[in-house]
Structure formats: C-alpha cells, structure tokens
C-alpha cells in the first residue's frame, strides 16, 4: 500500500515540475514553440485549461498556474492523510 502512495506522490511531484518548467518557458521567446515546449504543452495544458476558464488573468499576469500547482500540492497532502486513515493512525 505504501509503495502505491509513494508512486502516486512521486508522479504528482514530477507533474508539478512539468507545470513549473512549462510556466517558466513563457519567459523565453519561442521556447514554447520548440519540440520540448510542445511536449510540455500537451502534458500541462489539459490540466491548466479548467483553471484558466475559472480564474481570469490579472492584467498581463496569469495566476491560474499557481492555483493549479497548489491544487496538486493539496492533493498530495490529502493522499498522505488518506493513507494515514487507512492505516489507522
């Protein structure tokens, strides 16, 4: 059971880093149009799109990726709390 939660937590952490790298790529012109940028876009955009529909940009700043990353962090913490409940801690 622990290994399943560990794998899921690791996957969420890696996905968080994918989002962070994708967001940072917007600071560099043409970075998102590269093949690496296209791969990250295919991974990140399906998760970011619902947040972008709900949270409008503040001027030139899009805060929806920050909220998306926080949701992933809360999901990770919630998984570990669920694990503790299942074990009876």
C-alpha positions in Angstrom: 0.0 0.0 0.0 2.8 2.4 0.9 4.5 1.8 -2.5 1.3 2.8 -4.3 1.0 6.1 -2.4 4.7 6.7 -2.9 4.5 6.2 -6.7 1.4 8.5 -6.9 3.1 11.1 -4.8 6.2 11.0 -7.0 4.1 11.2 -10.1 2.3 14.3 -8.7 5.7 15.9 -7.8 7.0 15.3 -11.3 3.9 16.7 -12.8 4.3 19.8 -10.6 7.8 20.3 -12.0 6.4 19.8 -15.6 4.0 22.7 -14.9 6.7 24.9 -13.3 9.0 24.3 -16.3 6.2 25.0 -18.7 5.3 28.2 -16.9 8.9 29.4 -16.9 9.2 28.7 -20.6 6.8 31.6 -21.2 9.5 34.0 -20.1 11.7 33.0 -23.1 10.6 33.9 -26.6 10.0 30.9 -28.8 10.6 28.4 -26.1 7.1 27.0 -26.1 7.3 26.6 -29.9 10.2 24.1 -29.6 9.6 20.4 -29.7 10.3 20.2 -25.9 7.8 23.1 -25.4 5.2 21.3 -27.5 5.6 18.1 -25.4 5.2 20.1 -22.2 2.2 21.9 -23.6 0.5 18.6 -24.4 1.1 17.5 -20.8 0.3 20.8 -19.0 -2.5 22.4 -21.0 -5.2 19.9 -20.3 -4.7 20.4 -16.5 -4.3 24.2 -16.7 -7.2 24.9 -19.0 -10.0 24.5 -16.5 -8.2 26.8 -14.1 -7.8 29.4 -16.9 -11.5 29.3 -17.6 -12.4 29.9 -13.9 -9.6 32.4 -13.0 -9.3 35.4 -15.3 -5.8 36.9 -15.8 -4.9 40.0 -13.7 -3.7 42.3 -16.4 -0.7 40.6 -18.0 -0.3 38.1 -15.2 -2.0 34.7 -15.3 -2.3 33.3 -11.8 -4.2 30.2 -12.7 -0.9 28.0 -12.9 -0.2 29.0 -9.3 -3.6 27.8 -8.2 -3.2 24.6 -10.3 0.1 23.8 -8.5 -1.5 24.5 -5.1 -4.3 22.0 -6.0 -1.6 19.4 -6.8 0.1 20.1 -3.5 -3.1 19.8 -1.6 -3.9 16.6 -3.5 -0.6 15.2 -2.5 -1.1 16.1 1.2 -4.7 14.7 1.0 -3.4 11.4 -0.3 -1.0 11.0 2.6 -3.8 11.9 5.1 -5.9 9.2 3.4 -3.0 6.8 3.7 -2.8 7.5 7.4 -6.5 7.0 7.9 -6.4 3.7 6.0 -3.6 2.5 8.3 -5.4 3.7 11.4 -3.0 6.4 12.6 
